[in-house]
Amino acid sequence: MKKYTYTPFVISLFTITLCASPVFATVGGPTYIGFFKYNSADESVYYVEHSQSGRGCPPELKKISLATEKDETVFSCTQGEELTGSNYTEGLTRVRDHINEITAPLKDITPISLPKNNIRIDVEFVRSEHTDPTIDWTTLSHFVAKVYQGTTKVDEFPITGCNTEQPFSFAGYAIPGFEKKIVLLSSTKGDCFEGGYTVERLHVAAGLDGLNKEYSGQYKTDQSPLTPHESTVVLFERDTVDLSESPATPNTSRTTNVTILLIVIALGLGVFLGRMIGVKK
């Protein structure tokens, strides 16, 4: 039996290599958003974004303008790192407390049911990006999400993903004082890096009518992805929107009532004629 002797130098080198490995590793992770608030002063929806990729930023506070549909950073990763210090856990609490102080005066927005508002979404593939034209390996795919209410297309916006086989989830939120505009939350794989991580984004959808603003009960934080719910929509790129389907309108209901009335009259008339014939016999 052979005996192996490990010198202190070899052991030290192995330990340094083992400890250093995570430092140089490429880090990927999901990006979740939540805690939505509305600021009437700048007509923007504020939200907390927590990205677990890259250098591991603490939560950031961002906003999307309802007018321009552009995102801006209100409280950045760098500002958050200044509060975290050496103790990340305690620092994270300080960051969240600071964000809560900023958003405390703002109004809540209401999660609503997309199906109850007859809102449908159709995701169409546009193109894919590759690291090398000669290598068939997709790094990112581009899609367009088309928003319909009933049979009418009301809006559309770009969205990124990995491939045409992945699911896309959406949730809707009503904004105080707005009757024709909502924000939509998209939750899906944002690209193909390391197989793809969930990336969540906010989008503005306008041109809607007769919004049902009933609270759906869907609560969203920045610490987990959107959960499928009866108020949300989950679909694939291969799915198609059947524009022939729409809820019953008042005219449809009136037609149905008239049809029922005619059937009742016909049955009554049939019974009456049957009795008359029986009497004659």
C-alpha positions as CSV (number, residue, x, y, z in Angstrom):
1,M,0.0,0.0,0.0
2,K,1.4,3.3,-1.0
3,K,1.5,6.3,1.3
4,Y,1.1,9.8,0.0
5,T,2.6,12.8,1.7
6,Y,1.1,16.2,1.0
7,T,3.3,19.2,1.7
8,P,2.0,22.3,3.4
9,F,2.5,24.2,0.1
10,V,0.3,21.8,-1.9
11,I,-2.4,22.0,0.8
12,S,-2.3,25.8,0.9
13,L,-2.4,26.0,-2.9
14,F,-5.4,23.7,-3.0
15,T,-7.2,25.7,-0.4
16,I,-6.6,29.0,-2.1
17,T,-7.8,27.6,-5.4
18,L,-10.9,26.2,-3.8
19,C,-11.8,29.5,-2.0
20,A,-11.0,31.6,-5.0
21,S,-13.1,29.6,-7.5
22,P,-16.5,31.3,-6.7
23,V,-14.9,34.7,-7.0
24,F,-14.0,34.3,-10.6
25,A,-17.2,32.3,-11.5
26,T,-19.7,33.9,-13.8
27,V,-22.8,34.7,-11.7
28,G,-26.3,34.6,-13.0
29,G,-29.7,34.8,-11.3
30,P,-33.3,35.9,-11.6
31,T,-34.7,39.4,-11.5
32,Y,-37.9,39.9,-9.6
33,I,-40.0,43.0,-9.1
34,G,-42.8,43.9,-6.7
35,F,-44.3,46.4,-4.2
36,F,-45.9,48.6,-6.8
37,K,-46.9,52.2,-5.9
38,Y,-48.3,55.1,-8.0
39,N,-47.0,58.7,-7.8
40,S,-49.5,61.2,-9.2
41,A,-46.8,64.0,-9.1
42,D,-44.9,62.5,-12.0
43,E,-47.5,60.0,-13.2
44,S,-45.2,57.0,-12.7
45,V,-45.5,53.6,-11.1
46,Y,-42.7,52.9,-8.6
47,Y,-41.5,49.4,-8.0
48,V,-38.7,47.5,-6.2
49,E,-36.4,45.5,-8.4
50,H,-34.1,42.8,-6.9
51,S,-31.6,41.3,-9.3
52,Q,-29.7,38.2,-8.1
53,S,-27.3,38.3,-11.0
54,G,-24.0,40.1,-11.5
55,R,-22.4,41.5,-8.3
56,G,-25.5,40.7,-6.2
57,C,-27.0,44.2,-5.8
58,P,-29.4,45.0,-2.9
59,P,-32.9,45.9,-4.0
60,E,-33.3,49.0,-6.2
61,L,-36.2,51.4,-6.5
62,K,-37.3,52.1,-10.0
63,K,-40.2,53.8,-11.8
64,I,-41.9,53.6,-15.1
65,S,-43.6,56.7,-16.6
66,L,-47.2,56.2,-17.8
67,A,-46.6,58.9,-20.4
68,T,-43.3,57.9,-21.9
69,E,-43.3,54.2,-20.8
70,K,-39.6,54.6,-19.9
71,D,-37.9,53.2,-16.8
72,E,-35.7,55.3,-14.5
73,T,-33.8,54.4,-11.3
74,V,-34.9,56.2,-8.2
75,F,-32.6,54.5,-5.7
76,S,-29.7,52.7,-7.2
77,C,-27.6,49.6,-6.4
78,T,-24.6,51.8,-5.6
79,Q,-26.7,53.9,-3.2
80,G,-27.9,50.6,-1.6
81,E,-24.4,49.3,-1.2
82,E,-23.5,52.4,0.7
83,L,-26.1,51.5,3.3
84,T,-25.4,47.7,3.5
85,G,-21.8,48.1,4.7
86,S,-20.0,44.9,5.8
87,N,-23.1,43.2,7.3
88,Y,-25.2,42.5,4.3
89,T,-28.2,41.1,6.3
90,E,-28.5,44.1,8.5
91,G,-27.7,46.4,5.6
92,L,-30.5,44.9,3.5
93,T,-33.0,45.9,6.2
94,R,-31.7,49.4,6.1
95,V,-32.1,49.5,2.3
96,R,-35.7,48.3,2.5
97,D,-36.5,50.7,5.2
98,H,-35.1,53.6,3.1
99,I,-37.1,52.5,0.1
100,N,-40.2,52.2,2.2
101,E,-39.7,55.8,3.4
102,I,-39.6,57.0,-0.2
103,T,-42.7,55.1,-1.2
104,A,-44.8,55.6,1.9
105,P,-46.7,58.7,0.7
106,L,-47.5,57.0,-2.7
107,K,-50.7,55.3,-3.5
108,D,-51.2,51.5,-3.9
109,I,-52.2,50.1,-7.3
110,T,-54.7,47.3,-7.6
111,P,-54.1,43.9,-8.9
112,I,-57.0,43.0,-11.3
113,S,-58.2,40.0,-13.2
114,L,-57.1,39.9,-16.8
115,P,-59.7,37.3,-17.8
116,K,-62.5,39.3,-16.1
117,N,-61.5,42.3,-18.2
118,N,-61.4,40.2,-21.3
119,I,-57.7,41.1,-21.8
120,R,-55.8,38.6,-23.9
121,I,-52.1,38.6,-24.9
122,D,-50.5,37.2,-28.0
123,V,-46.7,36.7,-28.0
124,E,-45.0,36.6,-31.4
125,F,-41.4,35.6,-32.2
126,V,-39.4,38.3,-33.9
127,R,-35.7,37.1,-34.1
128,S,-32.9,35.5,-32.1
129,E,-29.3,36.6,-31.3
130,H,-26.3,34.3,-31.5
131,T,-22.8,34.6,-30.2
132,D,-21.4,33.6,-33.5
133,P,-23.2,33.4,-36.9
134,T,-21.6,30.0,-37.5
135,I,-22.7,28.5,-34.2
136,D,-26.4,27.6,-33.8
137,W,-26.5,28.7,-30.1
138,T,-29.1,31.3,-29.1
139,T,-28.2,33.8,-26.5
140,L,-31.3,35.9,-26.6
141,S,-34.7,36.0,-28.5
142,H,-36.9,39.0,-29.2
143,F,-40.7,38.8,-29.1
144,V,-43.6,41.3,-29.3
145,A,-46.5,41.0,-26.9
146,K,-49.8,42.2,-28.5
147,V,-52.6,43.2,-26.0
148,Y,-56.2,42.6,-26.9
149,Q,-59.5,43.5,-25.2
150,G,-62.2,41.4,-26.7
151,T,-61.5,41.5,-30.4
152,T,-59.7,44.8,-30.4
153,K,-55.9,45.2,-30.3
154,V,-55.2,48.0,-27.9
155,D,-51.4,48.0,-27.5
156,E,-48.2,46.1,-27.9
157,F,-44.7,46.1,-26.4
158,P,-41.3,44.3,-26.9
159,I,-40.2,41.5,-24.6
160,T,-37.1,39.3,-24.5
161,G,-36.7,35.6,-23.8
162,C,-34.8,32.5,-24.7
163,N,-36.8,30.4,-27.1
164,T,-40.3,29.8,-28.5
165,E,-41.0,26.9,-26.1
166,Q,-40.9,28.9,-22.9
167,P,-44.1,30.0,-21.1
168,F,-44.9,33.7,-20.6
169,S,-46.9,34.9,-17.6
170,F,-48.7,38.2,-17.2
171,A,-50.5,40.1,-14.4
172,G,-52.5,43.3,-14.6
173,Y,-52.7,46.3,-12.3
174,A,-55.2,49.2,-12.2
175,I,-53.9,52.7,-11.5
176,P,-55.7,55.3,-9.4
177,G,-57.4,57.9,-11.6
178,F,-56.8,56.0,-14.9
179,E,-59.8,54.3,-16.7
180,K,-58.1,53.4,-20.0
181,K,-54.6,52.5,-18.9
182,I,-53.0,49.7,-16.8
183,V,-49.6,48.3,-16.1
184,L,-48.8,44.7,-17.1
185,L,-46.2,42.6,-15.3
186,S,-44.4,40.1,-17.5
187,S,-42.6,37.2,-15.9
188,T,-40.5,34.8,-18.1
189,K,-37.0,33.7,-19.0
190,G,-35.2,36.9,-20.0
191,D,-32.4,35.2,-22.1
192,C,-30.6,31.9,-22.5
193,F,-27.7,32.6,-20.1
194,E,-27.0,29.5,-18.0
195,G,-30.2,28.0,-19.3
196,G,-32.2,31.1,-18.7
197,Y,-33.3,32.9,-15.5
198,T,-36.7,34.5,-14.8
199,V,-36.7,38.3,-15.6
200,E,-39.7,40.4,-14.6
201,R,-40.6,43.8,-16.2
202,L,-43.4,46.3,-16.1
203,H,-45.2,47.5,-19.3
204,V,-47.9,50.1,-19.9
205,A,-51.0,49.1,-21.8
206,A,-53.4,51.8,-23.0
207,G,-56.7,52.0,-24.9
208,L,-58.8,49.9,-22.6
209,D,-62.5,50.3,-21.8
210,G,-64.8,49.5,-18.9
211,L,-62.1,48.3,-16.5
212,N,-63.2,45.9,-13.7
213,K,-61.0,47.1,-10.9
214,E,-62.0,44.5,-8.4
215,Y,-59.1,43.4,-6.2
216,S,-57.9,40.0,-7.4
217,G,-56.0,39.1,-4.3
218,Q,-52.7,38.6,-6.2
219,Y,-49.9,40.1,-4.0
220,K,-46.5,40.5,-5.6
221,T,-43.1,41.0,-3.9
222,D,-39.5,41.3,-5.3
223,Q,-38.4,38.1,-3.6
224,S,-40.2,35.5,-5.7
225,P,-41.6,35.1,-9.3
226,L,-45.2,35.7,-10.3
227,T,-47.4,32.8,-9.3
228,P,-50.0,31.6,-11.8
229,H,-53.4,32.7,-10.5
230,E,-57.0,32.8,-11.8
231,S,-56.4,36.5,-12.4
232,T,-53.2,36.1,-14.5
233,V,-52.6,34.9,-18.0
234,V,-50.0,32.1,-18.9
235,L,-49.3,31.4,-22.6
236,F,-46.8,30.1,-25.1
237,E,-45.6,31.7,-28.4
238,R,-47.3,28.9,-30.3
239,D,-50.7,29.8,-28.8
240,T,-53.1,31.9,-30.9
241,V,-55.7,34.4,-29.8
242,D,-59.2,33.4,-30.9
243,L,-60.7,36.8,-31.7
244,S,-64.1,35.2,-32.4
245,E,-64.5,34.5,-28.7
246,S,-65.9,37.4,-26.6
247,P,-68.2,37.8,-23.6
248,A,-71.9,38.2,-24.2
249,T,-72.9,41.8,-25.0
250,P,-76.3,43.3,-24.2
251,N,-77.4,42.7,-27.8
252,T,-76.5,39.1,-27.5
253,S,-78.4,38.7,-24.3
254,R,-81.4,40.4,-25.8
255,T,-81.3,38.0,-28.8
256,T,-81.1,35.1,-26.4
257,N,-84.1,36.3,-24.4
258,V,-86.2,36.8,-27.6
259,T,-85.3,33.3,-28.7
260,I,-86.4,31.8,-25.4
261,L,-89.7,33.8,-25.6
262,L,-90.4,32.5,-29.1
263,I,-89.8,28.9,-28.0
264,V,-92.2,29.3,-25.1
265,I,-94.8,30.8,-27.4
266,A,-94.4,28.0,-29.9
267,L,-94.7,25.4,-27.2
268,G,-97.9,27.1,-25.9
269,L,-99.4,27.3,-29.4
270,G,-98.6,23.7,-30.0
271,V,-100.4,22.6,-26.8
272,F,-103.4,24.8,-27.7
273,L,-103.7,23.4,-31.2
274,G,-103.3,19.9,-29.9
275,R,-106.2,20.4,-27.5
276,M,-108.4,21.9,-30.3
277,I,-107.8,19.0,-32.6
278,G,-108.6,16.6,-29.7
279,V,-111.9,18.4,-29.1
280,K,-113.0,18.3,-32.8
281,K,-112.4,14.5,-32.8
